[in-house]
Amino acid sequence: MKPDTIKDKIVPVLTILLVLVAVWYAAAVILNTPFQRDMDTRNNVTSTTMEFIGKTLSQPKPVLPAPHQVAQNVFENTFLRKLSSNRSLVYHAGVTLSSTALGFAFGTLLGIVIAVAIIHIKALDRSLMPWIIASQTVPILAVAPMIIVVLGSINITGLIPKALISTYLSFFPVAVGMVKGLRSPEVMHLDLMRTYNATPAQTFWKLRVPASIPFLFTSMKVAIAASLVGTIVGELPTGAVAGIGSKLLAGSYYSQTIDIWAALVAGSVLAAILVTIVGLVGKIVDRAMGGRPA
C-alpha cells in the first residue's frame, strides 16, 4: 500500500472547508435577510438581488457574520495591532494561554496520580473511579461561578481560579487514559516479569509506564483542548478584562457579533496549536523510547 501523499491529505480537508464556507455564506444571507429587508423598507430603498445579498454580507452588526468579515477582523486584530493592545487577539490569547497551561499541568499531574493510585489500590478502582466519572456530569457553567466565589472569599483571584476550572476539565481524560494505559500490558508480559522475580516497582517502571505512554499523550490531546475550554469558561463569570473569554463577553454586551466570531476563531486556532504541540512532543518521546514511525 502506497503511503498517503500530501495531496491525499490536503484535498479532502480543503474540500470540506470549501463546503463549510459555502454553507456559512448561505446561512449568513438567510439569517441577515430580515433585518436588511426591514432597513430597506424603512429607507424606501429598492435593491436588486445581488445588491441585497451584498448588503446582508456587509452589515456592521449582523446576526451571523460572513466569513470574510470574520477573516478581516482576525487579520486586523492579529497583525495590525500592537501585542500590548487590549484589542489584539494575540494579547488576549496569551492571557488565556497562561491559565490554560497552568491548569493543564495541574490536571495532567492530578490525572496521573489518580491513575497510579487506582492501579495499585483495588479499593480505589471501585470507590474513586465512579466519583471521577460522576464529577464530569456536573455542567462546568455551574461549577465555574462556585469556584470563583469560594476562592474570591479568601482573596484568591486572577490566574489560580481559572487554572483550577481548567484543571477540573483536563484531569479526567488523563486519568482515564492512564488507567487504561497502565493496564494495557498483556498477562503474558506480567507473568514474565514475575518469572524474572521483578519487584512491583520494577514492573511498574519497566513495563506499565512504557506501555502507557501512547495512551497518555492521546489523552493529553483531549485534555489540552478541554483545559482551554475550562479557562475560557472561567473567564466569563469573573468579568475578566483580558482573555478570549473577555472578548466574548465584550462582544455580547455590545452586540459585536463579528468580534465574537473572531474570538472564537482565535480560540480554535490556539486549541489547534496546543494539540499539535502535544502531538509533536508525543512523537519525540515515542522515538526516544525506540518507537518506529507508522
BELJO-V371101 format. One record per backbone hydrogen bond with DSSP energy under -0.5 kcal/mol. NH is the residue of the N-H (numbers start at 0). CO is the residue of the C=O. E is the energy in kcal/mol with one decimal. If there is no record, write none. Layout:
# BELJO-V371101
nh:NH co:CO e:E
nh:NH co:CO e:E
This chain:
# BELJO-V371101
nh:8 co:4 e:-1.3
nh:9 co:5 e:-2.5
nh:10 co:6 e:-2.3
nh:11 co:7 e:-0.5
nh:12 co:8 e:-0.8
nh:13 co:9 e:-2.8
nh:14 co:10 e:-2.4
nh:15 co:11 e:-2.2
nh:16 co:12 e:-2.3
nh:17 co:13 e:-2.6
nh:18 co:14 e:-2.0
nh:19 co:15 e:-2.4
nh:20 co:16 e:-2.5
nh:21 co:17 e:-2.3
nh:22 co:18 e:-2.4
nh:23 co:19 e:-2.5
nh:24 co:20 e:-2.6
nh:25 co:21 e:-2.2
nh:26 co:22 e:-2.7
nh:27 co:23 e:-2.4
nh:28 co:24 e:-2.2
nh:29 co:25 e:-2.2
nh:30 co:26 e:-2.8
nh:31 co:27 e:-2.0
nh:32 co:28 e:-0.9
nh:33 co:29 e:-0.5
nh:35 co:31 e:-1.9
nh:36 co:32 e:-3.0
nh:37 co:33 e:-2.1
nh:38 co:34 e:-2.3
nh:39 co:35 e:-2.5
nh:40 co:36 e:-2.1
nh:41 co:37 e:-2.3
nh:42 co:38 e:-2.1
nh:43 co:40 e:-0.7
nh:44 co:39 e:-3.0
nh:46 co:44 e:-0.5
nh:51 co:47 e:-2.6
nh:52 co:48 e:-2.4
nh:53 co:49 e:-2.3
nh:54 co:50 e:-2.0
nh:55 co:51 e:-2.1
nh:56 co:52 e:-1.3
nh:57 co:54 e:-1.4
nh:61 co:58 e:-0.7
nh:68 co:65 e:-0.6
nh:69 co:65 e:-1.9
nh:70 co:66 e:-2.7
nh:71 co:67 e:-2.2
nh:72 co:68 e:-2.0
nh:73 co:69 e:-2.7
nh:74 co:70 e:-2.5
nh:75 co:71 e:-2.6
nh:76 co:72 e:-2.5
nh:77 co:73 e:-0.6
nh:77 co:74 e:-0.8
nh:78 co:74 e:-2.7
nh:79 co:74 e:-0.8
nh:79 co:75 e:-1.1
nh:84 co:81 e:-1.8
nh:87 co:84 e:-1.4
nh:88 co:76 e:-2.8
nh:89 co:76 e:-0.7
nh:91 co:87 e:-1.9
nh:92 co:88 e:-2.6
nh:93 co:89 e:-2.1
nh:94 co:90 e:-1.8
nh:95 co:91 e:-2.2
nh:96 co:92 e:-2.5
nh:97 co:93 e:-1.7
nh:98 co:94 e:-1.2
nh:99 co:95 e:-2.2
nh:100 co:96 e:-3.0
nh:101 co:97 e:-1.8
nh:102 co:98 e:-2.7
nh:103 co:99 e:-2.8
nh:104 co:100 e:-2.2
nh:105 co:101 e:-2.4
nh:106 co:102 e:-2.9
nh:107 co:103 e:-2.7
nh:108 co:104 e:-2.3
nh:109 co:105 e:-2.8
nh:110 co:106 e:-2.6
nh:111 co:107 e:-2.3
nh:112 co:108 e:-2.4
nh:113 co:109 e:-2.5
nh:114 co:110 e:-2.2
nh:115 co:111 e:-2.6
nh:116 co:112 e:-2.2
nh:117 co:113 e:-2.4
nh:118 co:114 e:-2.1
nh:119 co:115 e:-1.8
nh:120 co:116 e:-2.1
nh:121 co:119 e:-0.6
nh:123 co:120 e:-1.0
nh:124 co:120 e:-0.9
nh:125 co:121 e:-1.1
nh:126 co:122 e:-2.0
nh:127 co:123 e:-2.3
nh:128 co:123 e:-1.5
nh:130 co:126 e:-0.6
nh:131 co:127 e:-2.2
nh:132 co:128 e:-2.4
nh:133 co:129 e:-2.4
nh:134 co:130 e:-1.9
nh:135 co:131 e:-0.7
nh:135 co:132 e:-1.0
nh:136 co:133 e:-1.6
nh:137 co:134 e:-0.8
nh:141 co:138 e:-1.3
nh:142 co:138 e:-1.6
nh:143 co:139 e:-2.8
nh:144 co:140 e:-0.6
nh:145 co:141 e:-0.8
nh:146 co:142 e:-2.3
nh:147 co:143 e:-2.4
nh:148 co:144 e:-2.6
nh:149 co:145 e:-2.7
nh:150 co:146 e:-2.4
nh:151 co:147 e:-2.1
nh:152 co:148 e:-1.7
nh:153 co:149 e:-0.6
nh:153 co:150 e:-0.9
nh:154 co:151 e:-1.6
nh:155 co:150 e:-2.9
nh:156 co:154 e:-0.7
nh:159 co:156 e:-0.6
nh:161 co:157 e:-0.9
nh:162 co:158 e:-2.3
nh:163 co:159 e:-2.4
nh:164 co:160 e:-2.0
nh:165 co:161 e:-2.1
nh:166 co:162 e:-2.4
nh:167 co:163 e:-2.2
nh:168 co:164 e:-1.2
nh:169 co:165 e:-1.8
nh:170 co:166 e:-2.2
nh:172 co:168 e:-0.5
nh:173 co:169 e:-1.0
nh:174 co:170 e:-2.6
nh:175 co:171 e:-2.5
nh:176 co:172 e:-2.5
nh:177 co:173 e:-2.7
nh:178 co:174 e:-2.1
nh:179 co:175 e:-2.1
nh:180 co:176 e:-2.4
nh:181 co:177 e:-3.2
nh:182 co:178 e:-1.2
nh:183 co:180 e:-1.2
nh:189 co:185 e:-1.9
nh:190 co:186 e:-2.8
nh:191 co:187 e:-1.9
nh:192 co:188 e:-1.9
nh:193 co:189 e:-1.9
nh:194 co:190 e:-2.2
nh:195 co:191 e:-1.8
nh:196 co:193 e:-1.6
nh:197 co:192 e:-2.7
nh:202 co:198 e:-2.7
nh:203 co:199 e:-2.1
nh:204 co:200 e:-2.6
nh:205 co:201 e:-2.6
nh:206 co:202 e:-1.4
nh:207 co:202 e:-2.2
nh:208 co:203 e:-2.9
nh:210 co:206 e:-1.7
nh:211 co:207 e:-1.4
nh:211 co:208 e:-0.6
nh:212 co:208 e:-0.9
nh:212 co:209 e:-0.6
nh:215 co:211 e:-2.5
nh:216 co:212 e:-2.3
nh:217 co:213 e:-1.7
nh:218 co:214 e:-2.3
nh:219 co:215 e:-2.1
nh:220 co:216 e:-1.4
nh:221 co:217 e:-1.1
nh:222 co:218 e:-2.5
nh:223 co:219 e:-2.6
nh:224 co:220 e:-1.3
nh:225 co:221 e:-2.3
nh:226 co:222 e:-2.6
nh:227 co:223 e:-1.7
nh:228 co:224 e:-1.9
nh:229 co:225 e:-2.5
nh:230 co:226 e:-2.1
nh:231 co:227 e:-2.3
nh:232 co:228 e:-2.6
nh:233 co:229 e:-2.3
nh:234 co:230 e:-1.4
nh:235 co:231 e:-0.7
nh:235 co:232 e:-0.8
nh:236 co:232 e:-0.9
nh:237 co:233 e:-0.5
nh:238 co:235 e:-1.1
nh:239 co:234 e:-1.5
nh:243 co:91 e:-0.6
nh:246 co:242 e:-1.7
nh:247 co:243 e:-2.0
nh:248 co:244 e:-2.3
nh:249 co:245 e:-2.9
nh:250 co:246 e:-2.3
nh:251 co:247 e:-2.0
nh:252 co:248 e:-2.4
nh:253 co:249 e:-1.9
nh:254 co:251 e:-0.5
nh:255 co:250 e:-2.4
nh:256 co:254 e:-1.5
nh:259 co:255 e:-1.9
nh:260 co:256 e:-2.4
nh:261 co:257 e:-2.2
nh:262 co:258 e:-2.3
nh:263 co:259 e:-2.0
nh:264 co:260 e:-2.3
nh:265 co:261 e:-2.4
nh:266 co:262 e:-2.4
nh:267 co:263 e:-2.3
nh:268 co:264 e:-2.7
nh:269 co:265 e:-2.4
nh:270 co:266 e:-2.3
nh:271 co:267 e:-2.4
nh:272 co:268 e:-2.4
nh:273 co:269 e:-2.3
nh:274 co:270 e:-2.6
nh:275 co:271 e:-2.2
nh:276 co:272 e:-2.4
nh:277 co:273 e:-2.3
nh:278 co:274 e:-2.3
nh:279 co:275 e:-2.5
nh:280 co:276 e:-2.5
nh:281 co:277 e:-2.2
nh:282 co:278 e:-2.0
nh:283 co:279 e:-2.3
nh:284 co:280 e:-2.6
nh:285 co:281 e:-2.3
nh:286 co:282 e:-2.5
nh:287 co:283 e:-2.4
nh:288 co:284 e:-1.6
nh:289 co:286 e:-1.8
nh:290 co:285 e:-3.0
